[in-house]
Amino acid sequence: MTTNTQVTTRSQVDVGCETSQFALGVGVTVAAMIGIWAVVCMASTLLDNGLGGVMRGLVGAIVGS
């Protein structure tokens, strides 16, 4: 009676997959940082000008006055 055991090791790294995972991680991190910065800026604007001032500025930016 013989036992046939095979051990498979993966010694090669898929460079394309690793690179794309790294790039995706960097992209998600940068997008999250930009989103947090946008929320902080909006909160600061609301605190400084109030909701009415922000709405007037938004309408003025849209219609160009």
Backbone hydrogen bonds, N-H to C=O, Kabsch-Sander energy under -0.5 kcal/mol:
donor,donor_aa,acceptor,acceptor_aa,energy
4,N,2,T,-0.5
5,T,3,T,-0.8
8,T,6,Q,-0.6
9,T,7,V,-0.6
11,S,9,T,-0.8
15,V,13,V,-1.2
18,E,14,D,-2.3
19,T,15,V,-2.6
20,S,16,G,-2.2
21,Q,17,C,-2.2
22,F,18,E,-2.1
23,A,19,T,-2.6
24,L,20,S,-2.4
25,G,21,Q,-2.1
26,V,22,F,-2.4
27,G,23,A,-2.6
28,V,24,L,-2.5
29,T,25,G,-2.1
30,V,26,V,-2.5
31,A,27,G,-2.4
32,A,28,V,-2.2
33,M,29,T,-2.2
34,I,30,V,-2.3
35,G,31,A,-2.3
36,I,32,A,-2.4
37,W,33,M,-2.2
38,A,34,I,-2.3
39,V,35,G,-2.1
40,V,36,I,-2.2
41,C,37,W,-2.4
42,M,38,A,-2.4
43,A,39,V,-2.4
44,S,40,V,-2.3
45,T,41,C,-2.3
46,L,42,M,-2.5
47,L,43,A,-2.2
48,D,44,S,-2.1
49,N,45,T,-2.8
50,G,46,L,-1.8
53,G,49,N,-0.9
54,V,50,G,-1.9
55,M,51,L,-2.4
56,R,52,G,-2.5
57,G,53,G,-2.2
58,L,54,V,-2.3
59,V,55,M,-2.6
60,G,56,R,-2.5
61,A,57,G,-2.0
62,I,58,L,-1.9
63,V,59,V,-2.6
64,G,60,G,-1.5
65,S,60,G,-1.3
